[in-house]
Amino acid sequence: MKILITGTAGFIGSHLAIKLLERGDKIIGLDNINDYYDRNVKYGRLKRSGIVKHLEDGKDIKYSKLMQSSKYQNYKFIKLDLEDKDEILKLFENEKFDAICNLAAQAGVRYSLLNPSAYIQSNIVGFLNLLEASRKYNVNNFSYASSSSVYGLNENLPFSTEHNVDHPISLYAASKKSNELMAHAYSHLFNIRTTGLRFFTVYGPWGRPDMALFLFVKAALEDKKIDVFNNGDMLRDFTYIDDIVEGITRVIDNPAKKDKAWDGKNPRVSTSSAPYKIYNIGNNNPVKLMDFIDAIENRLGKKIEKNFMPIQAGDVRATFADVDDLIQDLDYKPETSVQEGINNFIDWYLDFFKINLEEKNEL
């Protein structure tokens, strides 16, 4: 297939692109490489797939120009804003995609309290532009990132895709719920097969610098305290990146179908009479935040000083994914243990930032 993956300078998108390239798909990667967090990490992810910025002439990757990967013949990258409707339409017209996987978004629950307009532009306007381009150019396989954040005030555990998600507690969560509603409208009106993936606390090598694992490891290696919210009384369904990417790949290969048993008088939430589907992708094995920190300490061989704090606005106390339909439909369930995943992340971190842990521990 020829697949457009948005967000390929991002955490999940960079891993997905490499997996699909190595099995032989043709990939166009798209990202605006914004400065929400350290761009060096984003450029590092791009470099893994053969997309290298050109600094010899003092210039960055050019906007709206396709770049050929030096590593994968079937990979090209374009720096582009999802909000740029004209350039998005031009890309779709020229490239004739078989499938879209939208992983680009303004991420972060806490940042949405500070810069809400960024979420409307990227997550709403940008998402609409992709749907419209798919409609106009007959792309009938559209998968996209949603989030466990949509469960909001729901306290029924584990979270099921059949639960009500009408009470988000951050604009980020509201934008992801909006994506699901917009996707359903386009599935119903234009028969586009859409699948939303509610990710549960993804972590692993090349992870985001604003996420807990990255922040905790960085602070520990700098002998600084970490902020532990809700006094450590948090439960998270941490999901390793390789498990997430395998789930996305199976969704791309098995696009949504109409639910022939769907009943408008007794409607299921996660399916429809339209070709529309919502899945949870989580480890189905929630971990206490303090146990997560213990696993980091185990790998680093040191105790981390902790600053216990109240819960932050927009945060939920617990996440726990019901993945029964993922198992039933796609014969798949994430399985990587937290200790294994944390070890892999720290190995990457030490390598990327050129840190010798043995020497550091001796000091």
ZIWOZI-V401629 format. One record per pair of residues at least 24 apart in sequence whose C-alpha atoms are under 7 Angstrom apart, sorted by the first residue. I is the first residue (numbers start at 1). GAP is how many residues later the second one is. D is the distance in whole Angstrom. If there is no record, write none. Layout:
i;gap;d
I;GAP;D
I;GAP;D
//
This chain:
i;gap;d
1;24;5
1;25;6
1;97;6
2;24;5
2;25;6
2;95;5
2;96;5
2;97;7
3;24;5
3;25;6
3;94;6
3;95;6
3;96;5
3;97;6
4;24;5
4;25;6
4;93;7
4;95;6
4;96;5
4;97;6
5;24;5
5;25;6
5;95;6
5;96;5
5;97;6
5;98;7
6;24;5
6;25;6
6;95;7
6;96;5
6;97;5
6;98;5
7;24;5
7;96;5
7;97;4
9;24;7
9;33;5
9;34;7
9;36;6
9;37;6
10;32;6
11;195;6
11;196;5
11;197;6
12;229;7
13;90;6
14;31;6
15;230;7
16;229;6
18;31;7
26;48;5
26;49;6
27;47;6
27;48;5
27;49;7
28;47;6
28;48;5
28;49;6
29;47;6
29;48;4
29;49;6
30;47;6
30;48;5
30;49;6
30;50;6
31;47;7
31;48;5
31;49;6
31;50;7
31;73;7
32;47;5
32;48;5
32;49;5
37;172;7
82;40;6
82;44;4
82;47;7
83;38;6
83;39;6
83;42;6
83;43;5
83;46;7
85;44;6
89;44;6
92;41;7
92;45;7
93;44;7
97;42;6
98;41;6
98;43;7
99;40;6
99;41;7
99;42;5
99;43;6
100;41;6
100;42;5
100;43;6
101;41;6
101;42;5
101;43;5
102;41;6
102;42;4
102;43;6
103;41;6
103;42;5
108;64;7
109;61;6
109;63;6
109;205;6
110;204;7
112;58;7
112;59;6
112;60;6
116;55;7
119;53;7
119;56;7
123;52;6
124;51;6
124;55;7
135;55;7
140;52;5
140;53;6
141;51;7
141;52;5
141;53;6
141;114;6
142;51;6
142;52;5
142;53;6
143;51;6
143;52;5
143;53;6
143;109;7
144;51;6
144;52;5
144;53;6
145;51;6
145;52;5
145;53;6
146;30;5
146;50;6
146;51;5
146;52;5
146;53;6
147;29;6
147;50;7
147;51;4
147;52;5
147;53;7
148;50;5
148;51;6
148;52;5
149;24;5
150;24;7
150;26;7
150;27;6
152;164;7
157;163;6
158;162;5
158;163;5
158;164;5
159;161;6
159;162;5
159;163;6
160;161;7
160;162;5
161;108;7
161;109;6
161;117;7
161;118;7
161;119;7
162;106;7
162;107;5
162;108;6
169;145;5
170;144;5
184;92;6
187;87;6
187;88;6
187;89;6
188;86;5
191;83;7
191;84;7
192;83;7
193;62;6
193;63;5
193;64;7
193;82;5
193;83;6
194;62;6
194;81;7
194;82;5
194;83;7
195;60;7
195;61;6
195;81;6
195;82;5
195;83;6
196;81;6
196;82;5
196;83;6
197;81;6
197;82;5
197;83;6
197;84;7
198;81;6
198;82;5
198;83;6
199;81;6
199;82;5
199;83;6
200;37;6
200;38;6
200;39;6
200;81;6
200;82;5
201;35;7
201;36;6
201;37;5
201;38;6
202;36;6
202;37;5
202;38;6
202;39;6
203;35;7
203;36;6
203;37;5
203;38;6
204;36;6
204;37;5
204;137;6
204;138;7
204;140;7
204;141;5
205;139;6
205;140;4
205;143;6
220;84;6
224;81;7
225;79;7
225;80;5
225;81;5
225;82;6
226;79;6
226;80;5
226;81;6
227;79;6
227;80;5
227;81;6
227;82;7
228;78;6
228;79;6
228;80;5
228;81;6
229;79;6
229;80;5
229;81;5
229;82;5
229;83;7
230;79;6
230;80;4
230;81;4
231;77;5
231;78;5
231;79;6
232;57;6
232;58;6
232;76;7
233;56;7
234;54;6
234;55;5
234;83;5
234;84;6
235;51;6
235;52;6
235;53;5
235;54;6
235;82;6
235;83;4
235;84;6
236;50;5
236;51;5
236;52;7
236;53;7
236;82;6
236;83;5
236;84;7
237;45;6
237;46;6
237;47;6
237;48;6
237;49;4
237;50;6
237;82;6
237;83;5
237;84;7
238;44;7
238;45;6
238;48;7
239;43;5
239;44;5
240;96;6
240;101;6
243;91;5
244;37;7
250;80;7
279;47;6
280;41;6
280;42;7
280;43;6
281;42;7
282;39;5
282;41;7
282;52;7
283;38;7
283;51;5
283;52;6
284;36;6
284;37;5
284;38;6
284;39;7
285;35;7
286;33;7
286;34;6
295;44;6
296;46;7
299;44;6
//
